[in-house]
Amino acid sequence: MSLRFSLIAASAVLAFAATSAFASPQAASTTAAAPAKKELSSSQQHMSDCSKQAKGKKGDEFKSAVSACMKGEPAAAPTAKQTQQEKMKSCNVDAKAKALKGDARKSFMKDCLSNHP
């Protein structure tokens, strides 16, 4: 019976020693200075930079901008797409300057609105 008690006591001491030995480096690091921020790999940093450049874009536009940046392609110049109202104003000014009337004006406006950027 004393041998069994000795084995149990020895096991308890070893278990306590093992947990305190493995726990002390963690405890020391958490009580020391705050852990340093993990450094990003070069590809992670590049992805982060591309995401910052594409800020404000959403959905497919964001994905394509980040993809182009990651491939090293130059950033696409923002296309100033005119609204339908702006197209109408521009084409009306052109038609008025040419003094078009009737079918000629109608034909000109159709071509102008379909070909206008």
N, C-alpha and C positions, 0 to 999 in steps of 0.2 A: 504494500500500500504506500509506503514512503517513496518507492521508486516511481509509482504512478504520479504522486504529488510532485515529485522533483521534475518529472517530464512536463507536467502541466505548467509549473512555475517557469521552467526554462523556455517553453514555447511562448508564454506570455511576455517574458522579458525580450525575446528575440522579435516578436511581433511589434512591441512598443518601440524597440530600437530601430527597426526597419522603417516604420512609419515616420518616426521623428527624423531619421536621416534623409529620407526622400522629401519630406515636407519642409525641411529647413531652407533649402535653396529657393523654393517658391516663396516662402514667407519673407526671406531676406530680400528678394527682388521686389516684392510688392510693397514692402515697407521702405525700400530705398527710393531713389528718384523715380519719377513716372517713367513707364516704359517708352523707349524711343519709337517714333513712328516708323513703320516698316517701309523700307525703300522700294520703289517701284522698279520693275525691270524696264529696259529701254522700250520694249513694245507696249507695255502698260502705260508708260509715260507718253508715248506717241499717241495712243488711243485717247488718253485723257486730254491731250492738247487738241486733237481733232474734235473731240466732243465739245470743248470750250469754243472752238471756232464755229461750230454748227449751232451754237446756242440760239434759241428763238425759233428754230425750225422744228417742225413736227412731222411725225409719221414717215412716209416714204421720202420726203424731201430731206429730213434729218439723216435717214439711213444712207441715201445716195451721197450726201455731202460728206459724211464721215468716211464712207467707202472710198470716195475719190481722194480724200485727204490721206487715208492710209496707203493708197496706191502711189501717192506722191504726185497726183495730177494737180494742176493749178486750180484754184478755186474758180468756179464758174461765175462770170460776171452776172450780177442780178439783172434779169430781164425786166424791163419796165413794160409790162403787158398793159395795154390800154383797155379800159373798160368799154363796154358797148356805147355808153353815153359819150365818152371821149372820142371814139371813132366817128360817131355821128357828127359831132361838132366839127371835127377836122375835115371830114368829107363834105359837109355842108359849106364850109368856108371855101374849099377848093371849087365846088360846083358853082358857088356864087361868083367867085373870081372869074370863072370861065363863062359866066352868063348863060348857063344851060337851062333849058326849059323842056317840059313835057317828057316824051319818051327818051330823049337824049340824056336828060337829067336822071331819069329813073335807071337807065342802063349804067350811067357813070356811077351813081350811088351804089348799085349792086356790086359792080366791080371793085369800087373803092373799099367798101365794107368787107368784102371777102378777101381782098389782098392786103388790107391794112394790118401791120404787125400788132 
